[in-house]
Amino acid sequence: MAQLWGGRFTKETDRNVKAFGDSIFFDKRLWRQDIRGSIVHAKMLGKQNILTKEETDNIVEGLNGIYDDIENGKLVIDNSCEDIHSFVESHLIDRIGDDGKRLHTGRSRNDQVALDMRLYTRESLDETKVLLGSLLSTILTIMEENVDTFMPGFTHLQKAQPVTLSHHFGAYFEMFKRDVTRLDDTRDRLNECPLGAGALAGTTYPLDREYTARELGFRAPTANSMDSVSDRDYLLEYLFDLSLIQMHLSRLSEEIITWNTNEYQFVEIDDGYSTGSSIMPQKKNPDVAELIRGKTGRVYGDLTSLLTMMKGLPLAYDKDMQEDKEPAFDAIDAVDGCITMMTGMLSTMKFRKDRMEKSARHGFTNATDVADYLAEKGVPFRDAHGIVGRMVLYCIDHKKALDDLSMDEFHSFSDAFSDDIYEAISLRTCVEKRLTIGAPGQKAMEEEIAKSRTWWSKVFG
């Protein structure tokens, strides 16, 4: 198929150069956006009497036919053209003749590419948000069902204080909730239409850019034609958002991997989200969580690739910008896939509540509460801290939990202890008396879950 440029040239492009510069191998996924933008552009040209009604109708009908044929498989996007834009236009010309050559009036491939990528990014961002909504719903269900599932909370990977599974997953709800709001912010900034900017300096044709923007669902046209064709900030923002999402997924994956070990046994991953070993028949491996964790560096690399590509580019458009698509497509595919896998894995996962509670009891997670108890009895907190430290050493030597000690043993450390110590340091008491906003106490958690459910319903319901 003939290329859409070349009048100034006296010989064909070297075939190796052509293969080096062609982008249809990866930008063919933009065919829907390219045709949609071209249809609106043609209608605008007709509205402005730049094209006749007959020319406009022929172009729109031809483009719709190409769309339908690609959609149903009658037309296969091959490598006969350098990019998806020339593929669509060449097929249009083949189908309707010279009217197809008029489509590009008042338009450059620079603003055409910029439009297609913005449309694709906007749609992809919306899909990512929907996937996060499903993940957040799954997390909310876990929170609602585990308000009284006690487990150790950790700092430095050391057991620290008792919390609940609901509280623990509430932290991830907040992370992914922030991710949703970041996507909304990014979408708002990208939602301006670059079509009509031309190559870099607009056009002498009386285009109606407001009409084009409105018809394509944008808030407004972009304000500067040079920035319009050279801006990739919106894509960088989206890849940054994806990198943060992936980081949050990786943190959660790391915890699931740890909880799945024989040493913890906090969770049992469903067989559908596990794999075995080719040599060790006893193995049940958390491969899905490990792959999510492993793909994080790849997503970071995609962001770094785009940042590095953009850092030295002068205004306006440069061919380097063709390199925005592969890392963007890769990051989008990777993160969306990871969100989907995490949602499925969590929704089928079984939590070993007995193991979690036992781990909390025998990890001295109530040690701070013993110190607080002594302080309430009049012992200076620093003295209480030292007393409880010695009690922990004693318990380790005697293989006991703090609430396993007899009253005589308690009194051997301090006369301030009385029979109410057992109730004061039970896991339930330790958790339930923490009722400040954001704490794991049941009442506080129920209020937080209700707020989270309201927010989810407003955003996704």
Steps between C-alpha positions, in 0.01 A plus 500: 500500500630846416629724778323829567806720441804513271451767234817677611706179478676359190543142619339248730585477868758234574311187599698466822425861588133439423492195724685695770250787494171317442270498801202302375631195682390658828282803421242285318317473832403866449278423200172571680622835626647592162177431313288674764717812483495497122120476489462802728766690305313433173169611650661819624644568153152454357344723765750773413432460125860399444361176356171459317221299656554227242873483572436492874238226472726289276791531745289420806336204328838369386652534845204324663541220248868461585412499871241226454729290281788515750262427786354189337829376358434566131788749491823399672749766600825391335842660470447649153498856638735679736238572766133455579417849376631436149339153502154644563540787256640278224210260531260793499648630174484151349131480588366847416762652273604864502254598771715292736797724418307799637473355853840632601407861421591726794667214687854372555607158611646679800166614640338179376747288699460727802123460484507122459730457799291728720184313408666165566647619830167639616320175422776290657498716811125449534548123467771501766268690733222242447744219583605683817133531591464121489815456709379755756163325522676171573713666767190657655336159525807362679489795737131453576542130570807530724437779748569254783772291334800569722853494364838650578586838360864542399773758492844407365342160421486445877173438681403828657137544612176310446277616217229339290503368148237762423731775619794358307307489173361844575851633443500357149153639439640846571794441264284392208247772579776757456589333172145554378509870590837536325354349185215750520748786529699374202187456291392856569833641379522284188144575394587768244489441125817558291335444161524813291846593623643387167868416479584764760356837393131441441352543154355768274178301459206628711485197726249483785718350771231542765267281294768235455582497871135479598421218257794297630401550864779740595456791737661749260756532222865524602620858533836498321563318173869435567425351841208306351717281277796467737328447835528159661451616858161331519659170400782542749243571770305190410814284506590650837150417625544146366839472671346595834215254450752230417706586807192461719418170332857387559488584871179304540647213300804492728275466804296223338820316409620530859164402647491196272826357632503191722635717780199733495211304347274807527341438160422222260514608138243336279629223272389705201752770593788270596743275319702191590857385455626274223713307748361563850145359526425669832542855366216749454659820382358857510603564138229759430614718790862452401435598139314814612798587719740420216325716240543811714853569375376467143233766556753730666725446197221606265460828690875558506523428127240765419649756738844448347368522144330835571768669706705654218246562227472851353166634385296391320449143372799266470504145369630386838142536624405192302676316783224597743265225391676174573584580866153647550324198351723266701435676831124518441477132409717394793323701770147425381590131492648515849194676645277232347716219640515656847122539510447137405761374744359698795139405426586127516757510781427338837623668817622281788350698785619256764860527386482879492364525853751249634782693337381821662473340845844343489674795343469726808290745300326600824827604669428871454159448658667343807720808527195727462324298772788560743509869411129527579578340837748777576827347379703751293483390136879469460510271804201307367681462166798339673279272710317369193828449316618270779163323495540428127844349560350281772219389270744415222707287742188323626322479163195693618285787379458799729138414573607143594684623809356424841425777744801398706716538194351843430567607859862385473546792260275760662252524785290734284349203318159372606245254362369751246825467303367198311204688360710811437748320273276256319522541125139609479548769765828617348329551166157615612623785718677657203210713375660815365443576131708258294553250784407128487227498768175350377293815532768711331538244221126471443478876462796500261355217295169684472679812373701291256190325371328837449801631309516186285130520418533864402799434271415156360139426590 
